[in-house]
Structures are given as C-alpha cells and as structure tokens.
Amino acid sequence: MNQQRSFLKIPAHRIIALVLLDSVSVMVASFAALYIRYDFKFRSIDRIFLLNWGHMVLWNILITLLVYLGWKLYKSVWRYASATELLNIIFATATTAITHFALCEISGYYMPRSYYVLFWFLLACCTCTIRFSYRILRLINAKRRAMGHKAGVNVMLIGAGAAGNAILKEIESSQYINLNVKCIIDDGTGCHGKYLRGIPIVGGRDCIASAVDEYAIDEIIFAIPSSGARVKKEFIDICKETGCKLRSVPGSYQFINGEVAISKLREVEIEDLLGREPVNINIDEIMGYVSGKVVLVTGGGGSIGSELCRQIAGHNPKQLLILDIYENSAYEIQQELIRKYPELDLVVLIASVRNTQRIQDIFDKYRPEVVYHAAAHKHVPLMETSPNEAVKNNVLGTWKVVQAADKYKVKRFVMISTDKAVNPTNIMGATKRICEMIIQTYNNHSETEFVAVRFGNVLGSNGSVIPLFKKQIAEGGPVTVTDPNIIRYFMTIPEAVSLVLQAGAYAKGGEIFVLDMGEPVRIVDLAENLIKLSGYKVDEDIEIKFTGLRPGEKMYEERLMEEEGMQQTANHMISIGKPIQMDEEKFMSELRELSEYVEQEPEDIRALVKQMVPTYVTKEE
C-alpha cells in the first residue's frame, strides 16, 4: 500500500514519458541487437528471426515495464541519480534479458544466442541515457552558470576525501548554493595535480596562501572530519592568516550519520585553536553512579549546570532535578531536555540556595542521591563591588545545601570550584575557597561523600571573554584586553563537565579534584585569533585595546596551593589535591560568625574572609 501511495505521488506525465521512452528503447535495443548480430546488414538477417522478433516485441515491452517497476526505476529522483540507481538499471535490464530469453525458449520463438547479450547491453545503455540525461543536462547548465556567474563566493576546499566529495556533490546539484569551489588542498601527495569532480587538487597545506591569491578565494571550508585536534589547528593557523572566512564540516560522528551538508557547516571557533584532542572519559564509570539514581543539579540553568544536566540526562538517571533561581535559563534547559529525552523524569525547581527552608523541603520531598552544586556568583569584577552578595550566595548558599545533603544522607555531593580559589586575590575566589573548606569539614563527619572539582576558565560560558570578544568584533571593535601578558587556562564546557562527572565517579570523600586544563593561553592571542577567524586584520580592521587589570584580577591562575601536593587518578587529566589540615572547630565558629555578620551588610566583610582564608590577598595589601 505504501509503495502504491509513493508511486502515485510522482507526476503522471513523467511516468508516462518514461514508459513511452522505455517502450521505444525495448524496440530499438532488440532490433539493433539483431542488426549488430548480422554485421549491420539488414538483408543478412534470417527471416525467421525477424518474424520471431515481431511476435515477441510487445511481450518484451510488457515484461520490461513490469521489471522496471519492480526495480523502482519509475520512482527514483533522477536529478540526484547516483551509483545506486546505476546498479538498479544494470540489475533490471539483466532481469529483463533473462526473462526474455526464458520466454523465447518456452514459446519457441528462438533468437540467436548472442542476441540476448547484445539486447541486455543496448537496453542498459538506452535506459541509462534516458535516466541520467536529466542530471547530465543539469550539471552542464550548472557549469555554464558558474562560468558566467561573477557574484558567487570563491571557495577553497581543504580535504579531497569523502566529506569534500559530499560538499562538491551538493554544490553541483543545487541551484540555490552560491559557492564556486575553485581549488582543493590535501596533504596526500598522491592526489596532487588530479581533479575531484572537475576541481583541481593544487597541493598540500604549504600551497594554501598562494592558492588563495591565485584563485581569489573568499572562503575556506575545512572538510576533514576525521582529523585530530592538532592537525586541524595546524591548518587553521595557516588559514586564519589569509583573511578568508573559515567554515568547517561537522565531526566524524555526524559524517558517519550522513550529516555533512552545506547547511551543517559551522564557523571555525576559537576552540579549534586549542590544539588539544577531546577529553576522553570512561562512560561506564559515570553510568555506574548516575544511572538509576535521583540526581540534583543546583544552578542547573547556568553554563556548567546546564551542560551537567545534558550529560546526566544521557546516562539514564532515575530522576533529574534542576534547581535554579533564574526561571528563563531553567526553562531553556527544561525544554531542550524534554525534546531530546522525552522519557526522562525531569523536575525543574525555581529556588535560591540561600533559602534554608526551601532547600530543606526540596531534599525532604525528592531525596536526591547525587548532588552537583554549581550554583554560585562567579563574575570577579561584579563580586568585587558586591562582596556581601558573594558571601551570601557562594558561602552561605553552599553551606545550606551541604547541611541538607548531610541531613538527608545524600550518597555523593560534588561542588564545582575554581582555580581562583588558589591563593585568591578576589572575593569570589576567596568565597569558593571557603566552600572547599566547608566540603572537607563536613566530609569528616558525614555519611555523605563530599568532594570539590576545581578548574579554570571554560570557553563560551556566560560572562567569559569569547562571547564578549565576538560581540565587540560584530560591533566593529575595539576588542578590549586587560593586559598583553595576562594568561588563563581554558577548556570547552563539554570537556570540563565530562571531567567533573568522572571526578565524581572517583570520589571517596574529602578530595579536591583538579582538572588539567592543558597549556595556558594568552588572552591577547585569543583576541587576535578570533579577529582573524572572523576575516579581519588585527589593528587594521579591528583594534585591540588594553584597559588594565580589573579589581581582584590576577595575571595568571594557579591550580594548587604549595601545601596541597598532587596525586594522580586513573585519568591523567584529573588529579587530587591533598586536603590541608585545619582547625575545624575554629573554622565552624568563624563560619557562623561570618553568617551572622554578613546579614548586617557590613562594609568590611573582606577582613573576616581573610581571617578564614589566610592566603587571600586583598587589594589593600
């Protein structure tokens, strides 16, 4: 029934035209087979064979049409005909010739033995000509338009493999894509000087700069989805100096799933310049402690929190609780997860971690078994001007969630910390250091396994430099950098969250896990690369302006305090900082004092914070 419906959807005039042409092809091919068999001499053809041909021609046409219908030769979209359609034609014509031979033998209307082979060959040629002529005419027309079309975008394709071929094929077959591929770059020396779909493969990466000038290239498409991060970075480092717009095909996974298309091309991002291979995690370890459990993510609408929710949702939790004070961000991640995981038991809660009763009620009602605490104020300059809010949200908020986790016997509690907690020079970092101390103190007296995970900047997170730089570039500049020598550790959000999840799997209680963020990167280099990736020249099109360090900002971040030491885990990118011994009674007394004092909205909260965190260096010092 479905086959009949799909058949009826094809315009009737096209089917009729094909049927008539195929009928003519059968008559021409069968007669030509006899004609060739007798050396192109009509008078030499045996009269009996001519009579047999006349008796069988109508049956031959009917058989052919039925066989072609069975092989879907009337349902294919011939403007996109490919090797699959060619094979269908070969098999269909072979089936026709065999059936024709059998019918002749049964009916007694014999034909010369060589006739059947010639008939098959000629019928296949006629059928291919009819089916593929439309596509050939379209390609010729497209080439003609491309030669006479001056407004198109001149493109260089990097990669002469399957992905590059898929892009060229789509450009050829579409009249709406205004891209003119002029040349191809590929490091495989064996293909240099050859052509892929009529496009010259001019050389390897060393030819990129000269080919850009020679072919007046406007845009470069990186089409090697299987390349490693380092190889991709090497190509992009060359391409970004050309001033051309850069785009890239999806990764290997999307390519395998057939998602390589012009519409799927993405802008080359600054993440591509990190030059690190993606972080590998042990999925089984994560599944082991997340699958089948009730998981709570505080700050679940934020950059880190929302990615935690995405990855946890894919690991089959019994129930996922998203808690956030900002309803808009919570709503966005809620709707995304509903679309991607319709079977997920998802609960979104609007609440503040500073509200003791609300947090207690949530833990009492839902009884989470695993908690990821990502709720925090993290913007360094903003917290410098509102230090009391940093204490209330980061310190007291964490304390209240920790108390609830302890009371309701949560199995594991993972707090998201920051490298700014190490020898902090700002109130945000100092409050996160106090949070780490809360975690370690409660772990010593609770059935819950409390741990913290410490990492640096994440590319693309809310408030990070990359979105700011992109906005400034879009506005024509200048791009503002605080200092030419300032450096930071960077990691992508999915990478950081994957490591957080795996660190949680390693947790035994009391650890501060430290993520390896790779090599530090100069912020000014990020700014320059992003300007170049956008197709502009630094200081000519877009200016870089240095504004000076902001309050509480360091020139570089540290991962560990000297006394913490370092212990490796099974994943070389996750280390454990040894807990620092401290007077817990004194710390808890100071914590209660801080809690009472901050509610009075004092102007000197930093003094008490420094008393709790001796490594905290204030701007007055």
N, C-alpha and C positions, 0 to 999 in steps of 0.2 A: 504493500500500500504506500509506504514512504517513497519507494522508488518511482511509483507512478506519479505521485504528487510532485516530486522533484523534476520528473520528466516534463510534466505539464507546465512547470514554471518557465521553461525555456521558450522564447518567442517562436510561434508556429512557423513563421516564414523562414527562419533559419533552419529549422528541422527539414522543412520541405525542400529547401535549396540543397541541403546536404544529401538528402535522399535521392534527388534527381541527379546530382553530380556523381554520387556513388553508383547509381544505375548506369550512367554513361560510362563510368570508369570500368565497370564489370564487362560491358560490351566491348570497349576499346581494348582492355587488357587481354580478354580471352581471344579476340580475333587477332590482335597483334602477336600473341603467343604462337598461333598457328602460322602467321605470316613469317615470323622470325625462324620458326622451326623449318620452313621450306625455303630458307635462304633469301627471304624478301622477294620471292617470285610467286605471285598470286596464281598464275596458271599451273604451277607445280603442285599446288595443294590438292591432296586426294579428295575427290568429290564426296566420298562417304564421310570424311571428317567435317566438311562444310555442312552437310546435312545434319550430322550429329550436333554440331555447334548450334545450328538453328533450332533443333529440338530442345536443347538444354539451356539456352541463354536466359529464358525467362525464369526457369528454376534456379539457375545460377544467381540471378539478380535477387530473387526472394531469399535464398539461403544467405547471401552476403549481407543483406539488410538485417536479417534476424541475428546473425552472428555479431554484426557491428553493434546492434542494440544491446546484446548480452555483454559485450566488452566496453560498454558505456561510451562509444565513440560519438554518440549524439548528445551526450550530457556534459562533456568536458568544456572548460572555458579556454578556447583555443588561442586567445590573445596571450595567455600565460603558459602555453604548451611547453613541456619540458621532456626530459628523458623518460619519465613515467608514461606520458602519452605516446611517445615513440615506441616503447615496448608493447603497449596495448595494441597499437596498429600492427606491429610485427606478428604478435600472437593471434590477433583477429584475422589477419589475412592468411596466416598459416592454417588456422582452423577452417577458413573458407575453402582453401585449396584442397585440404584433406577431405573435407565433406564433399566437395565437387568430384574428387577422384572416386570416392566410395559410391556416390550416386551414379556416376557414369558406368562403373563396373557392375552395379546391381541392375541398372536399366538396359545395359547392353549397348549404350551409345558411347563406344570406346573412342578415346583420343590418344595421340602419341604420348609415350611416357614423358618425354622431355617437355611436352606442352604444359603439364601441371606445375613444374618448377618455374618455367618461364611465366606462366599465369600468376603464380604467387609473387614473383619478383616485380612484375609490371603492376599488379594490383597494389602492392605495398607502395611502390613509387607514386602511383596516382593518388592514393589515399593520403600519403604524407604531403604531397604537393598541395592537395586541397586543404588539409587541416593546418599546415604550417604556413601557407601563403599569407594568411592574415597577419600572423605575427611578424613574418619577414617584411611585409609592407610597412607595418608599424615601426619596426626598427629602422628601416630605410628613411622613413618620414622623420623619426626622432633624430637620426643623424643629420638629416638635412636641416631640421630646425636648429640643432645645436651649432652647426657650422654658420648659420646665418643669424644666430641669436647673440647679441652683444651684451645683453643686460644680465646674463646669468652669473652665478658665483663660481669663480675658478677654484677648483678643489684639488688638493694633493691627498692621495690615499696612502697611508702607511700600513703595509701588510698586504701581501699578494696571496693570502690563504683563503679559506672558506668564507670567513667573515667579510673580507674585502670583495670577494666574488658576489656575495649576497647583496651587498650595498650597490655594486655596479648593476646587478640584475634589476634591482628595484628602480634605480635611476633610469635605466633603459626602458622599462615597461610603463613608467608613469609619465603622463604629460604635465603633471602638476608640480613636479620637483624641479626647481630652478637651479640645479647644480651641474656644472660642467667639469667632470673629472679629467684633468689634463695629464697627470702622470702618477706613477705608483713608486713608492720606496719600499724596498725589502732587503734585509741583510743577507738573505740567501743568494750567494753569488751565482748559483746555477740558473737563476731566472733573470739575471740582468741582461738587458738587450732584447728580452722577449716581450710578448704582449698578453695582457689579460683582458678579454672582451674588447680587444681593439685599442686598449690603453697601454702606452709604453711603460715598462718597468725600468726606470732610468738608473737605478743603483741603490746603494745602501745608505745608512744614516749620514755618511760623510757628504752625500750629494744633496742633502735637504736644502741648505742655504742657497746653493747655486741654482737648483731646480725652482725654488720659489721665485727667483729673479727671472729665470729663463721663461717660465710659463705664466708669469704674472699671477701667482697664486694669492687668493684672498682667504682661503680657509683650509685647514689641515684636519683630516679625520684619522684618528688613531684606531686602526681596525685589527688589533692583535689581542683578542680577549684572553688568550692563554698565557700572555707574557707575565712574568713576575713583576713585583713592585719595583725592583731595582732597574730592570730593563726598561720598564715604562718611564721611570723617572729620567733615565738617560736620554730617551727620545724626547721627552717633554722639555728637558733642559735645553736641548738644541732648538726645538720648535718655538719655544717662548721668545727666543731672541730674534725671530723672523718678523714679528709684528703681526702675524696672521692669527685669525680666530682659531681656537682649538676645540675640537669635539672628540668624543671617544665612544666606541661601542660598549655595550654592557659587558659584564664579566663572563667567564666560561659557563657558569650555571645558566645564565639567560641565553647564551648562544646555543647550548645543548637543547634548550627548550624552545628554540626557534624564535627568540625574541629580538634577533638582530634586524633592525629596520631603521630607516631614516628617522622615523618618529621616536625611536628608542635611543637615539644618540643623545648623550648628555655633555654638558660643558665640562671641560677638564678642570677639576677643582684643585685647590691648594693641597688637599690631602694626597693627591697623586705625586706631589713633590717630596713627601716624607721619605720615600725610597725604602720603606720597610715592608717586609712581607706581612700579610694579615696575621693577627694573633690567632694561634691555634689553641682550642680548648678541648677538654675531654667532656664530651656531651654526656657520657654515661655517668660521670661523677655528679654533674649538675642534676640529671634526671633522678639520681638516687635520693637526693634530699629535697627536691622541689615537687616531683611527681606525686600526686595523690595527697598533697598537703594544703592546708589553708595558709595562703601567703598574703601578708600585708606590706604594701609599699607606701611609706609616707612621702609627701612631696611627689606623688606619682604623676603629676602633670608637668613637671619640670623636664629639663633636657635629659638628665641622667635618670630620673624617676620614670619618665615615660618609656625610655629605652629598656629599663629594667622590666617594666610591665610587658613590653613587646616580647622580650626573650623568655620571660617566665611563662607567658601565655602559650608559647610554643612548646613548653615542656610539661604539659598536662597537669597543672595543679588541680587540686580538688575544688578550690575556690580562690579567686584573686580579688583582694580588697585594695582599692585605690583610694588613698586619703590625700586631700589637698585643700588648701584654703581658697585657692583661685578657681572659681567654677568654670571659667572659659577654657583653661588648659585641661582641666579634668574632663570636661565634656568632649574635647577634641580626641583625647586618647581613648575615651569610652567608645565613641562612635567608630574609631579606627579598629578597635579590637572586636567590636560587635560584627563589623563587616568581615574581618579576617578569620575570626574564631566564633562562629555563631553558636557552637555548642558550649562555649566557655561559661562557667558560673562566675559572673562578674558583678561586683558590687562597688559602686562609686560613692564615697562619703565625703561631704564637704565639712571640714572641721579644722580647727587650729591645734597644733601640738601644744600650744600654751594653755589650752583649756583642760584642766585636770579632770573634771567630772566627765566631760565629753569623751576624752581618751579612755578613761576607766570603763565607761559604758560600752564603747566600741569593743574593747578587749573582752569584756564580760559576755557580750552578745555573740560575737563571731569566733572567739577563741582561736586567734591565729597561732600557727605552729612555727612559722618562719617570718621574721620581720626584717625588711630592708628600710633603714631610716635614712632617707635622702632629703627630708625637709630641712631647709636652712636658708638663712640670708647669706649670700656668698659674694656680693659685689664689694670689693675692697674700698674704693673711694666713697661709696654711699654709706658704708658702715662706719667709716672714719668720722663722718658728720652726724651719725646717729648711733653712737656706741651702746646706748642703753637698749636699743632695739636688737642689736646683735646679741647682747647677753640674754635678753628675754627669749628670743626665738631659738638661738643656737644652743645656749647652755640650758636654760630652764625647759625649753621645749624638749630637748634630748632627755633631760632628767625625768620629766613626766612620762615620756614614752618608755624609758628604761624601767621606771618604777612599775608601770602597768605590765610590762613584759615579765618582770620578776614575779609580780603578784599572781599572774595568771599562767605562770610556768610555760612560757614560750620556749620551744626547743632551742632555737638559734636566733640571734639578733646581730645583724650586720649593719654597722654605721658607716656611711660614706664620709670620709675625712678628706684632707687636702695636704699637699706638701707645704702649704703656707702655715701649717701648724708647727713646722720645724723652725725653731729659733724665730718666732714670729716678730714682724715689725709693724703689724697692723692688728686692729682689734678683732677683725674677722678671723685671722689665723690664730690669735690667742684664744678666742672662744672655742674654736674647733679643737685646740689642744686640751682645753678643759673637758670637752666632750670625750676625748680619748681617755682622759684620766677617769671620768665617770664610768666609762665602759670597763676599764681594767679593774676599778674598785669593786663594782657590782659583780663582776665575773668571779671574784674570790669568795663571794658569799651567796651565790645564787645557783639554782639548778639550771638556769638558762646559760647557754654558751654565748657570751658577749664578745664580739670582735669588731675591729675597725679596719677599713681599707683606705689607704692613703695614696692619692695620685695627683698629678698636676693638671695642666690645662687640657680641655677637650675641644677639638676643632668643631666649630659650628654651634656650640652650646649658647644658650641665651646669655647675652652680655659679653661674649668672647670677642676677640679682636677681628676675626674673619668676617662676621656679619657687618661689623662697623666699617671695615675697610671696603667691603662690597658696596655698601650704601654710599660711602664717600666717593668711590670711583664712579658710581652711577650718576652722582651729582656733579661730576667734573673735577673733583678734588677740592682742596688738598687732602692727602691721606696723612693722618696725624699719628706720629710715633713718639713715645715719651722720651726715649734716649737711643742714640745709634748703637749702643753696646748692650742694651738690655736683652737677655736671653730667657727662654722658657722651654720646658718640656711639653711636648704635645702628643696627643693620641686621639683617634677618632672616637666618637661616642659609642658605637657598637663594640669597638675593641675594649674600651675601658669597662663597659658593662659586662662583657664576656668574662673579663678577668675578675671583676667583682663577684660574679656568680661562682667562678671556680674557686676563688679565695674562700668564699663561704663554704664550699664543699670541703676544703682543707681544715676548717675551723675546729679547734678543740676547746677554745675558750681563752680569752685574755690576750690574744695576738693582735698586733698591729701589722696588717699585711701592707707591703709597699710594692707598688706596681712599677715595673721597668718601663719607662716612657721613651726609651731609645736615646738618641743623641739630642742635646739641647739645640734649639734653633733660635737664631737672632730674629727679633721681631721685624727689624728693618728689611731683612731678607724676605720674610713672608710678604711684607708690603710690596716690595719690588716685584716679586714673582707674581703676585696677584694682579698687579698693574699690567705686567707683560702678558699674562694669560688672558687678560681682557682685551688685548690687541692694542695697547697704548705704550708709549715710550715714557720711561721714568724721567721726570723733571722737564720733559718737553711738552707732553700732553697732560700728564698728571704729576703734580708736585708732591714730594714728601716733606712734611713739616714736622720738626722736632719741638715738642712742647714742654719737656722736662718731666722728671719723675713726679707722680702724683703722691699725695699723702699716704704713708704706710706702704709704699711700693718698694720692692727690692730690685736690685739689678739682676739677681739670679735666685732661683729657688733651690732648697736642699731637700733631700729625701729622708735623711735620718739625722738625729742628734748623735753626737760622738759617743755617748754612753749607751746608746741603744744597740749597737752592733748589728750584725746581719746574719740571717740563717736562710738557706735556700730551701725551696719546696720542689715537688716533682715537676712543676712548670718553671722553667728558668726565668720567666718574666714576672714571677711572683716571689717575693722574699718576705721574711718575717723579721720585724724589729723586736729585739728583746725588751720586755717590759722594764721600765725604770722603777726601782724601788722608791716608795714614798710613804709618808706617814698618813695612813688612811683616815684615822680619827681627826687629825688636823685638817685634812682636805675636806672631809664631810662637814666639819664645823665651818670652814671658810665658805663652802658651797651654800650652806643655809644662810650664812651672813650675807653673801652676795645676792641670794634670792630675795631677802628682805630689803636690802639696801637699794637694789635696782628699781624696786617699786616706788621709791621716793623720788625718782627721776633726778638723781644727783648729777652734778657737772664733772665729777672726778672719779667716775667708775673705773677708769683705767688703772688707778693706783691699787685698787683692790684686786683687779685682774692680774696685775703684775706680781702682787704678793702670792697669788696662786700659781702663776706661771713665771718662774724666775728668769727664764730665757727670753721673755717678752721684752723687746726694746722699744720704748716709746719715742716719739719724735723729739721730746724734750731732752732726751739723754744724748 
